[in-house]
Amino acid sequence: MDFYQLRSFCEIARQGSFTRAADKLFLTQPALSLQVKALEEELGEALFERAPNRLRLTMAGELLYGHAQAVLARLEVARAEINALQQQLRGRLVLATSDTNCTYVLPGVLQAFRGEHPQVEIEIRNKMSPEVARLVLDHEVDLGLATLPVRHRDLISEELFARQDVAICPPGHPLAAKKKVRLQEVAAYPLLALEQGSTSRRLLEEACRQEQVELRTAMDLGSIEVLKRFVEIGMGVALVPQVAVAAEVEAGRLRAVEVRGLPRRAIGLVEHRGRRRSPMAAAFVELLKERVVGRRL
């Protein structure tokens, strides 16, 4: 069992395809097949089984994947620490966070980080908060940025900033003239919301239960950008993070109204308890904290 075999095996498992993994690793598909075959012969077990349109890990494959991810993560930390001895960070930093953070919080941080550390390759995986936690738990990413709380004995989290949702509507809407509204007032109009499964939707449902408001959505949509556009053209109202509509509000395309009783949302860093921060991860966290800690977005 060697590093390249484990790396190839993990990439195939992530991609669910020999072809996509070969493209990602800049290898030929036969070369990957030979590496997996060598692993299977050494272990005496099949690692993959074919499912419709996708490869699936066997039970042995699942066991190996968990251990291999941890091994590769430790090797990456070692590589980063050795590179740091040369006083220039280089290597690969993998982050996971939501579309909202990617779009409205991280661009300036990433731009500054790339300017300071041009030799670091950055990969971002756009996922909902529960999936972010799973990726951190499985050692697939170095750091996660997610809605808190995140509860697992092997994960640690640290709040960085608060996010506040607001009601949005077109400028001519009856809610537009108000400074503050109750959730009941918002729910009286056709409500557009993110689809089931998202943390935002879960928090909206919890707020409605607490305020004894019946949640009836006129439309469930897949992203905040789509929500904003549909509100702009008069399809309904929505509750979205304040940071997500700053540009539209400034341009006069939307109005943002504070909602009484809507709780703040804590956003924080999520890391694996047993994983040491690499120098790259430490540098990124330091810069991230400089930019966002204590802010209300």
Backbone bond lengths (Angstrom), bond angles and torsions (degrees), N, CA, C in turn:
res aa  C-N    CA-C-N  psi(-1)  N-CA   C-N-CA  omega(-1)  CA-C   N-CA-C  phi
1 M - - - 1.457 - - 1.521 108.98 -
2 D 1.336 117.27 120.67 1.459 118.12 179.34 1.524 110.41 -126.24
3 F 1.326 114.75 173.84 1.462 121.54 -175.48 1.521 112.03 -56.50
4 Y 1.331 117.62 -45.53 1.459 120.71 -174.94 1.524 111.52 -68.12
5 Q 1.342 116.24 -35.93 1.458 118.73 176.34 1.526 110.77 -63.95
6 L 1.339 116.24 -45.50 1.462 120.14 -179.57 1.529 111.63 -65.24
7 R 1.324 116.11 -41.44 1.469 119.73 178.90 1.521 110.29 -61.81
8 S 1.317 117.08 -45.48 1.461 121.00 -179.60 1.524 110.86 -64.68
9 F 1.331 116.67 -43.82 1.459 120.91 179.40 1.532 110.78 -58.39
10 C 1.332 117.21 -46.19 1.469 121.19 -178.80 1.524 111.63 -65.10
11 E 1.319 116.91 -38.72 1.464 119.52 -179.65 1.527 110.78 -68.37
12 I 1.313 117.92 -39.13 1.465 121.14 176.65 1.527 109.69 -62.18
13 A 1.339 116.29 -43.00 1.469 120.41 179.12 1.523 111.07 -62.21
14 R 1.333 117.10 -41.56 1.469 120.59 179.90 1.525 111.62 -66.72
15 Q 1.333 115.98 -43.32 1.454 120.45 -175.43 1.524 112.83 -81.29
16 G 1.344 116.49 -23.00 1.456 119.89 -177.03 1.509 113.00 69.29
17 S 1.329 116.41 21.89 1.467 120.47 -174.59 1.522 109.21 -163.08
18 F 1.342 116.40 134.02 1.464 120.80 173.93 1.527 110.16 -65.57
19 T 1.340 116.57 -39.24 1.467 120.85 -176.58 1.518 111.56 -64.38
20 R 1.335 116.49 -48.58 1.472 119.51 -178.95 1.527 110.97 -66.86
21 A 1.336 116.67 -37.78 1.462 119.63 178.05 1.520 110.85 -65.04
22 A 1.326 117.50 -39.59 1.464 120.93 178.54 1.522 110.69 -61.99
23 D 1.344 116.93 -41.98 1.473 120.78 177.76 1.522 110.83 -62.85
24 K 1.331 116.22 -40.56 1.463 120.79 -177.49 1.526 111.15 -67.08
25 L 1.339 116.42 -36.34 1.460 121.19 -175.68 1.524 113.19 -95.77
26 F 1.343 115.98 -0.94 1.470 120.98 -178.64 1.534 111.09 58.62
27 L 1.337 114.88 43.52 1.456 121.83 176.98 1.524 108.96 -124.35
28 T 1.315 116.09 167.76 1.457 119.52 175.30 1.525 108.93 -86.32
29 Q 1.313 115.90 154.38 1.455 119.68 179.10 1.531 111.96 -62.86
30 P 1.351 119.36 -41.20 1.474 118.40 176.64 1.526 113.23 -59.37
31 A 1.343 116.61 -36.32 1.468 119.33 178.94 1.530 110.65 -63.83
32 L 1.341 116.66 -41.57 1.466 119.76 177.84 1.527 110.56 -64.75
33 S 1.314 116.10 -42.09 1.465 119.92 -179.66 1.520 111.28 -59.79
34 L 1.327 116.56 -40.67 1.459 120.29 179.25 1.529 111.44 -64.93
35 Q 1.345 116.39 -38.94 1.465 119.77 179.36 1.525 111.29 -64.81
36 V 1.335 116.26 -42.86 1.460 119.94 179.03 1.531 110.65 -67.02
37 K 1.324 115.90 -41.10 1.465 119.85 178.42 1.529 111.07 -59.77
38 A 1.338 116.67 -41.03 1.468 120.89 178.46 1.524 110.48 -63.58
39 L 1.329 117.13 -40.66 1.462 120.41 177.46 1.527 111.04 -63.05
40 E 1.318 115.59 -45.74 1.459 119.74 -177.96 1.531 111.38 -63.81
41 E 1.339 116.14 -39.08 1.463 119.30 178.40 1.523 111.36 -66.43
42 E 1.334 116.31 -38.57 1.461 119.58 179.77 1.525 111.50 -67.45
43 L 1.340 116.01 -38.45 1.460 120.16 -176.68 1.529 112.62 -87.84
44 G 1.308 115.91 -19.29 1.469 119.24 -179.11 1.514 113.33 73.46
45 E 1.328 117.03 23.66 1.464 122.01 -179.28 1.519 109.92 -142.37
46 A 1.327 116.69 146.70 1.467 120.85 171.10 1.525 108.50 -73.33
47 L 1.320 117.04 140.39 1.468 121.55 -178.14 1.520 112.83 -102.83
48 F 1.328 117.67 -23.72 1.460 121.63 -178.98 1.519 109.89 -130.03
49 E 1.324 114.73 149.91 1.461 120.44 167.70 1.521 107.18 -130.93
50 R 1.303 116.89 148.45 1.460 121.11 -175.85 1.522 110.30 -85.37
51 A 1.351 115.49 126.17 1.456 122.38 172.71 1.532 107.01 -112.95
52 P 1.331 119.12 165.66 1.470 120.27 179.40 1.522 111.85 -54.71
53 N 1.320 115.73 118.68 1.469 123.47 175.14 1.528 114.18 68.18
54 R 1.343 118.14 7.75 1.463 117.84 -178.15 1.521 110.44 -163.42
55 L 1.334 115.79 146.88 1.460 120.17 171.17 1.520 109.77 -78.49
56 R 1.322 116.04 149.94 1.457 120.23 178.24 1.521 108.20 -131.45
57 L 1.339 115.99 140.43 1.456 120.79 178.31 1.524 110.57 -70.60
58 T 1.329 116.40 139.06 1.456 120.78 169.64 1.525 109.04 -76.49
59 M 1.329 117.12 178.28 1.463 119.53 177.68 1.528 110.53 -61.43
60 A 1.336 116.01 -40.81 1.471 119.89 176.89 1.524 110.61 -64.82
61 G 1.323 115.47 -38.88 1.459 119.92 178.55 1.513 112.19 -63.45
62 E 1.339 116.62 -40.42 1.468 120.69 178.10 1.524 110.45 -61.53
63 L 1.334 116.63 -43.85 1.466 120.25 179.35 1.524 111.44 -62.29
64 L 1.335 115.55 -47.20 1.464 119.10 -179.55 1.517 111.20 -64.05
65 Y 1.341 116.81 -38.96 1.472 120.69 -177.34 1.523 111.36 -59.86
66 G 1.334 116.36 -45.32 1.467 118.93 179.67 1.512 112.40 -60.78
67 H 1.339 117.30 -45.29 1.463 120.37 -179.84 1.530 111.69 -70.27
68 A 1.331 116.38 -39.07 1.469 119.91 -178.42 1.517 111.11 -64.81
69 Q 1.335 116.71 -39.35 1.466 120.28 178.56 1.530 110.62 -60.55
70 A 1.324 116.50 -42.48 1.464 120.12 179.52 1.522 111.02 -65.82
71 V 1.341 117.09 -41.41 1.468 121.39 179.35 1.521 110.74 -62.80
72 L 1.326 116.90 -47.84 1.462 120.74 -178.48 1.532 110.91 -64.84
73 A 1.326 116.29 -35.94 1.469 119.63 178.22 1.522 110.87 -63.27
74 R 1.353 116.81 -42.58 1.459 119.70 178.99 1.522 111.31 -66.16
75 L 1.315 117.71 -37.80 1.466 121.30 177.67 1.536 110.79 -64.69
76 E 1.335 115.65 -37.56 1.465 118.98 179.40 1.526 110.82 -66.74
77 V 1.336 116.62 -38.81 1.467 120.31 176.22 1.528 110.08 -63.19
78 A 1.339 116.86 -43.26 1.466 120.43 178.35 1.517 111.06 -60.80
79 R 1.329 115.92 -43.88 1.473 119.87 178.63 1.523 110.78 -60.59
80 A 1.342 116.02 -43.59 1.466 120.14 -178.87 1.523 111.37 -64.77
81 E 1.333 116.77 -40.43 1.458 119.52 -179.27 1.527 111.52 -67.75
82 I 1.327 116.27 -37.25 1.466 119.59 176.92 1.522 110.37 -67.17
83 N 1.339 116.63 -41.38 1.465 119.62 176.74 1.522 111.65 -61.97
84 A 1.347 115.27 -35.34 1.469 119.22 -178.95 1.520 111.39 -65.15
85 L 1.333 116.38 -26.23 1.466 119.26 176.78 1.524 110.97 -61.26
86 Q 1.329 115.15 -25.67 1.465 120.13 179.36 1.527 111.66 -86.23
87 Q 1.354 116.13 5.71 1.473 123.61 175.47 1.518 112.97 64.81
88 Q 1.306 117.12 20.49 1.462 119.84 172.77 1.518 107.54 -142.75
89 L 1.340 115.46 118.06 1.457 119.22 -178.63 1.519 109.74 -70.22
90 R 1.313 115.60 134.45 1.456 120.56 173.28 1.517 108.09 -150.60
91 G 1.307 115.76 152.61 1.455 120.70 -177.44 1.513 109.90 136.80
92 R 1.318 116.23 -153.92 1.468 121.89 -173.93 1.524 109.91 -127.37
93 L 1.326 115.81 128.68 1.456 122.62 177.94 1.526 107.48 -116.48
94 V 1.332 116.56 122.47 1.468 121.22 -177.19 1.527 109.16 -112.75
95 L 1.329 115.87 123.71 1.459 122.51 -178.58 1.520 109.49 -118.57
96 A 1.324 115.91 154.09 1.458 121.08 173.97 1.517 108.93 -133.34
97 T 1.333 115.58 133.67 1.458 119.72 178.00 1.525 108.85 -165.39
98 S 1.315 115.60 179.31 1.463 120.87 -175.36 1.526 111.71 -82.33
99 D 1.335 114.78 165.99 1.461 120.37 175.59 1.526 111.32 -57.55
100 T 1.341 116.05 -40.01 1.470 120.02 -177.69 1.519 111.13 -61.67
101 N 1.325 117.05 -46.73 1.466 119.71 178.89 1.523 110.99 -65.78
102 C 1.330 116.62 -40.31 1.471 120.05 178.98 1.520 111.36 -60.66
103 T 1.313 115.96 -39.99 1.464 120.79 -173.12 1.521 112.98 -82.35
104 Y 1.348 116.84 -39.81 1.459 118.98 -168.36 1.532 115.28 -115.12
105 V 1.339 118.34 -15.80 1.456 120.27 -176.40 1.527 112.51 -111.37
106 L 1.324 117.17 -44.49 1.460 120.73 -169.73 1.527 117.07 -84.35
107 P 1.334 120.86 -24.37 1.479 118.06 -173.87 1.521 114.75 -51.50
108 G 1.326 117.98 -47.87 1.462 120.48 -179.71 1.513 112.40 -65.82
109 V 1.337 116.48 -37.27 1.464 121.21 179.05 1.526 109.81 -65.92
110 L 1.320 116.19 -45.80 1.470 120.69 -178.65 1.530 111.34 -65.93
111 Q 1.319 116.50 -38.60 1.464 120.43 178.75 1.528 110.32 -62.78
112 A 1.340 116.24 -44.33 1.469 120.16 179.16 1.523 110.88 -66.74
113 F 1.334 117.04 -40.17 1.458 120.54 -179.47 1.525 110.59 -64.99
114 R 1.329 116.91 -43.55 1.462 120.13 178.44 1.526 111.25 -62.66
115 G 1.340 116.91 -36.46 1.454 120.31 177.51 1.519 112.57 -64.07
116 E 1.345 116.52 -36.52 1.464 120.77 -178.98 1.528 112.20 -82.77
117 H 1.331 116.81 -29.63 1.471 120.87 -174.27 1.536 109.98 -133.64
118 P 1.308 117.48 70.76 1.475 120.80 -173.94 1.525 113.94 -66.02
119 Q 1.333 117.65 -17.21 1.466 119.95 -178.58 1.535 112.85 -86.34
120 V 1.321 117.05 -2.68 1.468 120.31 -179.85 1.523 109.87 -91.03
121 E 1.309 115.77 125.50 1.468 121.55 175.34 1.524 108.15 -87.57
122 I 1.330 116.44 126.72 1.463 121.08 -176.82 1.528 109.52 -109.98
123 E 1.322 115.34 130.25 1.469 121.25 174.46 1.517 108.28 -121.84
124 I 1.325 116.49 131.84 1.464 121.04 179.86 1.518 108.80 -119.39
125 R 1.326 115.76 132.36 1.452 121.08 176.07 1.525 108.69 -110.33
126 N 1.315 115.73 116.21 1.456 122.11 -177.27 1.524 109.30 -83.20
127 K 1.320 116.54 108.45 1.461 120.98 -177.71 1.525 110.07 -142.07
128 M 1.335 115.49 157.66 1.460 120.22 171.90 1.535 109.07 -69.42
129 S 1.340 115.79 159.69 1.469 120.73 -173.07 1.528 114.43 -54.70
130 P 1.349 120.61 -43.42 1.467 118.45 178.18 1.527 112.74 -60.39
131 E 1.327 116.78 -36.82 1.457 120.46 179.08 1.530 111.03 -72.83
132 V 1.341 116.89 -33.53 1.468 120.84 175.05 1.524 109.52 -58.49
133 A 1.329 116.09 -46.21 1.469 120.43 179.50 1.529 110.96 -60.63
134 R 1.327 116.91 -41.06 1.468 119.88 -179.67 1.520 111.26 -64.88
135 L 1.339 116.80 -40.50 1.467 120.26 179.87 1.528 111.00 -63.80
136 V 1.330 116.79 -39.63 1.472 120.26 176.93 1.522 109.46 -65.70
137 L 1.312 116.29 -43.60 1.469 121.42 -178.63 1.524 111.41 -61.18
138 D 1.333 116.63 -36.79 1.471 121.67 -177.65 1.530 113.20 -88.87
139 H 1.330 116.89 8.65 1.467 121.97 178.97 1.538 111.89 62.30
140 E 1.328 117.72 26.17 1.464 120.23 179.17 1.523 111.57 -85.67
141 V 1.323 117.24 -17.58 1.462 121.70 178.43 1.526 108.55 -135.02
142 D 1.332 115.28 158.67 1.465 120.02 178.00 1.520 111.93 -78.87
143 L 1.334 115.82 -41.16 1.458 121.45 -175.30 1.520 109.47 -142.26
144 G 1.317 115.34 151.49 1.455 120.63 172.43 1.515 110.19 -124.82
145 L 1.314 116.31 150.34 1.463 122.78 173.91 1.522 105.74 -124.97
146 A 1.344 116.71 114.71 1.462 119.31 -169.00 1.520 111.34 -146.04
147 T 1.332 114.64 165.31 1.454 120.71 173.11 1.520 108.84 -71.04
148 L 1.321 116.13 131.68 1.466 121.92 -179.51 1.527 109.89 -96.96
149 P 1.337 119.52 155.84 1.464 125.23 6.97 1.521 112.92 -83.99
150 V 1.321 114.97 153.60 1.461 122.88 171.09 1.514 106.15 -118.13
151 R 1.316 117.07 116.57 1.469 120.37 -171.64 1.521 111.00 -112.27
152 H 1.309 116.03 111.26 1.458 123.16 171.16 1.519 107.08 -163.45
153 R 1.320 115.62 139.63 1.468 118.83 -174.70 1.519 113.03 -62.91
154 D 1.333 117.89 -23.15 1.465 120.50 -178.27 1.533 112.96 -96.70
155 L 1.327 116.93 4.77 1.466 120.82 179.70 1.517 110.59 -115.77
156 I 1.328 115.80 144.35 1.458 121.13 172.49 1.524 107.59 -122.12
157 S 1.315 115.98 148.26 1.472 119.87 -178.14 1.520 110.07 -137.44
158 E 1.308 114.56 157.99 1.465 121.73 -179.26 1.524 108.08 -145.11
159 E 1.330 116.81 121.73 1.461 119.79 179.92 1.528 110.29 -67.90
160 L 1.332 115.87 135.24 1.461 121.31 179.51 1.522 112.24 -110.67
161 F 1.324 116.60 -43.41 1.468 119.10 -178.96 1.521 109.21 -155.20
162 A 1.315 115.08 168.72 1.467 121.20 179.60 1.517 109.68 -109.24
163 R 1.305 114.70 146.02 1.461 120.43 176.92 1.520 108.48 -119.06
164 Q 1.308 115.53 136.32 1.459 120.37 179.50 1.516 109.92 -118.87
165 D 1.318 116.23 128.49 1.461 120.10 176.63 1.523 109.93 -85.21
166 V 1.319 115.68 148.50 1.456 122.65 176.40 1.520 108.67 -130.89
167 A 1.327 115.58 160.06 1.460 120.48 173.34 1.518 108.01 -86.00
168 I 1.331 116.93 136.85 1.469 120.12 177.02 1.519 109.84 -120.39
169 C 1.321 114.35 147.04 1.461 121.84 -179.56 1.520 108.59 -155.30
170 P 1.329 119.04 165.10 1.467 120.72 175.67 1.532 110.57 -68.44
171 P 1.322 118.32 158.99 1.475 120.97 -177.96 1.522 114.69 -56.11
172 G 1.318 118.24 -32.43 1.459 120.28 -177.72 1.512 115.16 -88.73
173 H 1.287 117.84 5.28 1.468 122.53 -176.18 1.536 110.27 -75.42
174 P 1.355 118.83 149.50 1.480 120.95 178.67 1.523 114.49 -55.87
175 L 1.348 118.27 -30.63 1.463 120.17 179.37 1.527 112.65 -75.01
176 A 1.326 117.49 -18.94 1.468 121.72 -171.96 1.521 112.57 -63.64
177 A 1.341 117.59 -27.30 1.466 120.54 -176.60 1.532 112.23 -83.49
178 K 1.329 117.40 -5.70 1.462 120.41 -175.90 1.527 111.34 -96.91
179 K 1.343 116.03 149.23 1.464 120.43 176.56 1.523 111.49 -87.69
180 K 1.345 115.59 -37.35 1.456 121.07 178.44 1.519 108.91 -137.37
181 V 1.319 115.68 145.74 1.463 120.88 176.90 1.527 109.09 -136.59
182 R 1.324 115.26 162.39 1.455 119.70 173.12 1.533 108.79 -91.57
183 L 1.319 115.51 158.27 1.464 119.78 179.16 1.518 110.96 -59.29
184 Q 1.340 116.63 -34.24 1.459 121.37 178.73 1.528 110.92 -60.18
185 E 1.339 116.71 -38.07 1.467 120.19 179.58 1.526 111.33 -67.02
186 V 1.328 116.22 -39.33 1.467 119.82 178.78 1.522 110.42 -65.52
187 A 1.344 115.90 -42.53 1.457 120.74 -176.62 1.523 112.78 -68.57
188 A 1.326 117.49 -12.27 1.465 120.43 178.93 1.528 111.84 -73.33
189 Y 1.323 117.35 -14.56 1.459 121.77 -179.73 1.535 109.83 -108.09
190 P 1.335 117.56 159.74 1.474 119.02 176.88 1.531 110.43 -53.31
191 L 1.315 116.23 122.59 1.468 121.35 -172.45 1.522 110.21 -106.54
192 L 1.318 115.16 126.73 1.453 121.64 174.77 1.522 107.67 -100.12
193 A 1.330 117.33 135.53 1.470 120.00 -175.37 1.523 110.48 -143.01
194 L 1.335 114.22 160.15 1.453 118.87 174.19 1.527 109.46 -69.15
195 E 1.313 115.35 153.15 1.457 120.88 -174.65 1.519 112.30 -66.37
196 Q 1.329 114.75 162.78 1.460 121.76 177.86 1.523 110.55 -58.01
197 G 1.335 116.25 145.14 1.459 121.17 178.47 1.509 113.44 104.34
198 S 1.330 117.21 -21.74 1.460 120.28 179.31 1.525 109.52 -82.06
199 T 1.336 115.99 151.83 1.460 120.23 177.47 1.520 110.51 -63.79
200 S 1.337 117.01 -37.41 1.468 120.79 179.00 1.520 111.07 -59.47
201 R 1.335 116.06 -42.00 1.469 119.28 179.75 1.530 110.49 -66.72
202 R 1.324 117.05 -41.87 1.462 120.45 179.50 1.523 110.99 -61.36
203 L 1.344 117.16 -42.91 1.459 120.44 -179.93 1.524 111.73 -67.36
204 L 1.348 116.51 -35.50 1.463 120.11 176.38 1.525 109.99 -64.13
205 E 1.314 116.99 -43.12 1.464 120.51 179.57 1.527 110.88 -63.32
206 E 1.348 116.91 -39.98 1.460 120.43 178.34 1.529 111.11 -64.81
207 A 1.338 116.85 -41.61 1.469 120.57 179.11 1.523 110.86 -63.20
208 C 1.331 116.29 -39.83 1.470 119.72 179.17 1.527 111.02 -65.35
209 R 1.337 117.04 -39.74 1.468 119.70 177.63 1.524 111.25 -63.23
210 Q 1.342 116.26 -42.65 1.460 120.24 -178.81 1.526 111.75 -65.56
211 E 1.335 115.69 -36.76 1.471 120.02 -179.44 1.522 112.12 -89.83
212 Q 1.341 116.52 2.90 1.468 122.83 -178.81 1.534 111.16 55.36
213 V 1.317 113.49 46.43 1.465 120.95 177.81 1.522 108.49 -110.15
214 E 1.319 116.22 130.65 1.459 119.59 177.02 1.526 109.58 -75.84
215 L 1.325 116.31 122.88 1.467 120.95 -179.08 1.519 109.50 -89.04
216 R 1.314 115.83 112.60 1.467 121.54 174.76 1.526 107.29 -127.49
217 T 1.312 116.12 113.70 1.465 119.47 -178.27 1.518 110.48 -95.51
218 A 1.335 114.46 137.27 1.464 119.87 175.84 1.515 111.14 -77.75
219 M 1.357 115.78 -26.65 1.461 120.34 -177.66 1.519 108.96 -159.91
220 D 1.332 116.36 134.62 1.460 121.82 173.65 1.520 108.45 -103.83
221 L 1.331 116.43 126.80 1.463 120.78 -173.14 1.528 110.55 -125.10
222 G 1.343 115.14 165.19 1.455 120.17 -169.97 1.509 116.66 -93.93
223 S 1.336 118.82 -9.74 1.461 119.30 -177.97 1.519 110.52 -155.69
224 I 1.337 115.09 158.41 1.464 120.21 178.65 1.521 110.87 -67.44
225 E 1.332 117.26 -34.85 1.466 119.74 178.65 1.522 111.00 -60.35
226 V 1.330 117.12 -41.50 1.467 120.67 177.83 1.529 109.87 -67.55
227 L 1.331 116.81 -42.37 1.462 120.13 176.80 1.528 111.16 -54.35
228 K 1.322 116.36 -49.47 1.468 120.69 -177.53 1.525 111.20 -60.36
229 R 1.321 116.07 -43.73 1.468 120.05 -177.91 1.524 111.10 -64.35
230 F 1.333 116.96 -41.18 1.459 120.51 -179.12 1.533 110.79 -69.26
231 V 1.346 116.71 -34.79 1.464 118.77 175.50 1.530 109.93 -66.42
232 E 1.317 117.03 -41.25 1.472 121.26 178.90 1.520 111.93 -55.35
233 I 1.322 117.45 -39.35 1.475 120.13 -176.32 1.528 112.39 -91.61
234 G 1.352 116.51 11.98 1.453 120.46 171.33 1.510 116.63 84.25
235 M 1.329 117.70 22.85 1.465 120.34 -178.82 1.529 112.27 -81.64
236 G 1.324 117.49 -12.64 1.455 120.52 -179.66 1.512 111.01 158.80
237 V 1.328 116.15 -167.52 1.462 122.25 176.50 1.530 107.52 -115.38
238 A 1.342 116.59 167.33 1.463 119.76 -178.24 1.514 109.76 -152.52
239 L 1.318 115.89 161.55 1.459 123.34 172.65 1.523 107.36 -111.05
240 V 1.320 116.56 121.01 1.466 121.39 -176.07 1.529 109.38 -140.01
241 P 1.339 118.15 161.37 1.470 120.08 175.76 1.533 111.16 -60.32
242 Q 1.315 115.81 137.56 1.459 120.76 -178.78 1.525 112.03 -56.25
243 V 1.340 116.85 -38.16 1.456 120.77 -178.08 1.530 111.95 -64.22
244 A 1.347 116.44 -23.49 1.465 120.08 -175.24 1.518 113.16 -78.20
245 V 1.335 117.81 -14.04 1.472 119.29 -175.29 1.527 112.84 -120.68
246 A 1.318 117.07 12.04 1.468 119.75 -177.73 1.519 111.75 -57.46
247 A 1.325 117.71 -43.80 1.475 120.88 -177.52 1.519 111.29 -67.49
248 E 1.332 117.10 -42.40 1.472 120.26 -178.60 1.528 111.48 -68.19
249 V 1.335 116.59 -37.24 1.463 120.46 178.57 1.527 109.94 -67.15
250 E 1.340 116.44 -43.46 1.467 120.23 179.16 1.522 111.43 -62.75
251 A 1.325 116.63 -35.67 1.471 121.12 -179.45 1.523 112.40 -80.69
252 G 1.337 117.43 -7.76 1.458 120.68 178.59 1.513 114.22 82.92
253 R 1.325 117.45 12.34 1.474 119.17 -178.90 1.521 111.82 -85.04
254 L 1.338 116.57 -23.77 1.454 121.09 179.28 1.521 109.78 -138.16
255 R 1.325 115.53 158.75 1.455 121.98 170.73 1.526 108.03 -113.15
256 A 1.332 116.20 139.53 1.461 121.69 176.82 1.523 108.35 -113.02
257 V 1.320 116.78 129.07 1.462 122.13 -174.97 1.525 108.99 -124.07
258 E 1.320 116.93 131.25 1.471 121.32 178.20 1.520 109.76 -66.96
259 V 1.311 116.49 141.11 1.464 121.97 -179.28 1.525 109.24 -112.40
260 R 1.331 117.38 119.89 1.472 121.82 -179.72 1.529 110.11 -63.94
261 G 1.312 115.14 137.08 1.455 120.27 173.61 1.513 114.85 81.35
262 L 1.323 117.68 -0.03 1.466 119.86 179.57 1.528 107.79 -82.82
263 P 1.329 118.60 117.77 1.470 119.90 -173.76 1.518 112.81 -70.15
264 R 1.328 115.16 151.72 1.456 120.62 172.89 1.516 108.83 -68.48
265 R 1.305 115.89 156.61 1.452 121.57 179.73 1.521 109.06 -117.00
266 A 1.333 116.50 122.91 1.460 120.80 -179.53 1.526 109.71 -83.57
267 I 1.325 116.10 129.59 1.459 122.24 177.24 1.517 107.47 -115.02
268 G 1.318 116.89 131.64 1.451 118.12 -175.32 1.508 114.63 -148.45
269 L 1.308 112.48 174.26 1.459 122.61 179.86 1.524 108.57 -82.83
270 V 1.329 116.50 136.60 1.461 121.99 178.29 1.529 108.16 -123.05
271 E 1.347 116.18 127.13 1.461 121.19 -179.09 1.522 110.00 -136.19
272 H 1.323 115.09 159.65 1.463 120.78 175.89 1.526 108.94 -79.77
273 R 1.317 115.39 131.57 1.463 120.39 -176.97 1.532 112.28 -59.82
274 G 1.321 117.07 -33.11 1.450 120.19 -175.90 1.518 114.42 -94.98
275 R 1.328 116.86 10.26 1.466 119.59 -176.62 1.527 110.52 -112.47
276 R 1.307 115.62 125.30 1.463 120.06 176.85 1.512 110.10 -74.94
277 R 1.331 116.12 140.46 1.464 118.82 175.13 1.513 109.99 -67.49
278 S 1.316 116.74 129.70 1.463 120.41 173.24 1.528 108.64 -72.41
279 P 1.325 118.57 161.69 1.474 119.58 175.31 1.530 112.10 -56.20
280 M 1.344 117.38 -36.17 1.471 119.98 178.20 1.521 110.80 -64.54
281 A 1.346 116.25 -46.15 1.458 119.99 179.84 1.527 110.59 -63.65
282 A 1.339 116.73 -40.30 1.463 120.48 179.89 1.527 111.12 -63.31
283 A 1.328 116.68 -41.41 1.471 120.66 179.09 1.527 110.72 -65.44
284 F 1.336 116.06 -39.76 1.461 119.47 -179.95 1.521 110.75 -66.85
285 V 1.326 117.12 -43.93 1.464 120.78 -179.67 1.526 110.52 -62.11
286 E 1.311 117.12 -40.90 1.465 120.55 178.85 1.525 111.10 -60.35
287 L 1.332 116.39 -45.16 1.462 120.46 179.88 1.524 110.81 -68.02
288 L 1.330 116.88 -40.98 1.465 121.14 179.24 1.523 110.60 -59.74
289 K 1.332 116.19 -43.85 1.467 119.66 -179.60 1.524 111.55 -64.94
290 E 1.314 116.24 -38.05 1.467 119.66 177.79 1.528 111.25 -58.83
291 R 1.324 116.09 -35.45 1.465 120.90 -173.80 1.528 113.90 -87.27
292 V 1.349 118.41 -31.49 1.463 117.91 -167.66 1.521 115.93 -124.33
293 V 1.343 119.19 -18.03 1.469 119.31 -173.46 1.518 111.66 -58.95
294 G 1.342 114.58 130.82 1.446 120.67 176.74 1.512 115.44 82.73
295 R 1.318 117.37 -5.96 1.464 119.67 -178.40 1.524 110.48 -79.14
296 R 1.321 115.59 157.13 1.458 121.56 174.16 1.517 106.58 -114.93
297 L 1.315 116.74 111.03 1.463 122.02 -171.77 1.522 111.34 -112.63
